[in-house]
Amino acid sequence: MTFTNEHGQGRDYPSRAVVDLAAIRHNLGVLRAAAPDALQLATVKANAYGHGLVPVALAALEGGADWLGVAQLAEAFTLRKGLDEAGVARADAPLLAWISTSSSDFAAAIESDIDVSVSWTWVLADICAAARQVGRPARVHVKIDTGMSRAGSTLADLPALASALRMAADEGLVDVVGAWSHMSRADDPTEAGNASTANHVRIFEEGLAILADAGITPRIRHLAATSGILWHPETHYDMVRAGIGLYGLSPDPAVASSSELGLVPALTLTAPLTSVKVIEEGTPASYGGTWIAPTRRWIGLVPLGYGDGILRAASNRARVTVHTASGPLDAPQIGRVCMDQFMIDLGPADGEADTPTARSGQAPAAVGDLAVLFGADPSPMADDWARAANTINYEIVTNLGAHIPRAYIGDADATDGTPS
């Protein structure tokens, strides 16, 4: 394995995020089987959900993904550079970026063969100006607001945008490649959730009709992300976007777990214990004294904290697995998570505290033993940390600091020192 991070700390940094690229490819296969007639876009935004942008993108392409998608245009430039350096032909890696601002460099996007999203006429005007500057059309995907109330043109505003798109296309300034949207409750199997998804589809169809009335017929319509891929086949259209499922995590573990879906979590987060010691009954742990030793206890110290993306909200509720000489040890996290470290309860200690040198018995773990915060079952999973912090598994993995070295397994070509 090659360890990399953007700060060059490599092996000197204690924690590791090990990413299994074979799992990435496997998960794409599972999702492809659920939407076999659609093109597949691998969503690698937010540093590939914390897994590492370029290595995951390359693995996704190797796994058969037809497109790549990111949110920020800056990510798209980084990814295109990485793909170019890896020798990937641009025709083999169509790339869509969907967030832009009034200062976005659309000319560079056109020159880098990056498709961009269009929700408003002002964005289209900026894109057209860039196309004139570059001397070739911009590739655009028009976004329809089907009920998220984020980006996307509402049905009321869409006729004006459609008309402007038609004129821009006639001038050779844009190529309307796609039409797309997001759904807000595709992971919700309740009657209300399914009704919401049906309404998204209805609005999307109405938007497509408005575009058609203006003479705009996008070649690729895409609406479904992982939830839609798995649970709403009517949303598949021409392309689907593999997001959280690409990384082996369920969009809603309460509906179906990763294992039930046939998905394999791709990221395992580990760190070695930096301290193992005994504390006496009644001794508090960490800031605020939110945990107090119920008996004489062995405690361990893990060198990860909220500065690394370990959520403080999980304090006193998460668990880790420590791999000791005697086998795996399940250990609860105790006290408040600190900026750079947290403590775990390794179990009761023998002896009495009558003297400063009181015997404590055999330590259940040793400094250097590896603590697994989350990975694939039977270790704790990102889902477990999400429940502990009252959040979602998306936040657990994407929150990991970029300074934590990523190690790549499952693909020999991925250990070439590519920054994560």
CORMO-V86050 format. One record per run of one state. SS is the DSSP state (2 for helix, 1 for strand, 0 for the rest). FROM is the first residue (numbers start at 1). TO is the last residue. If there is no record, write none. Layout:
SS/FROM/TO  SS/FROM/TO
This chain:
0/1/2  1/3/4  0/5/9  2/10/12  0/13/15  1/16/20  2/21/34  0/35/38  1/39/43  0/44/44  2/45/49  0/50/52  2/53/62  0/63/66  1/67/72  2/73/85  0/86/89  2/90/92  0/93/93  1/94/99  0/100/105  2/106/111  0/112/113  1/114/118  0/119/120  2/121/134  0/135/137  1/138/144  0/145/152  1/153/153  0/154/154  2/155/170  0/171/173  1/174/180  0/181/190  2/191/213  0/214/219  1/220/222  0/223/225  2/226/231  0/232/232  2/233/235  0/236/238  1/239/242  0/243/243  2/244/247  0/248/257  2/258/261  0/262/266  1/267/279  0/280/283  1/284/285  0/286/286  2/287/289  0/290/290  1/291/292  0/293/296  1/297/302  0/303/305  2/306/308  0/309/311  2/312/314  0/315/318  1/319/324  0/325/326  1/327/334  0/335/341  1/342/348  0/349/369  1/370/374  0/375/381  2/382/389  0/390/392  2/393/398  0/399/405  1/406/409  0/410/411  2/412/414  0/415/420
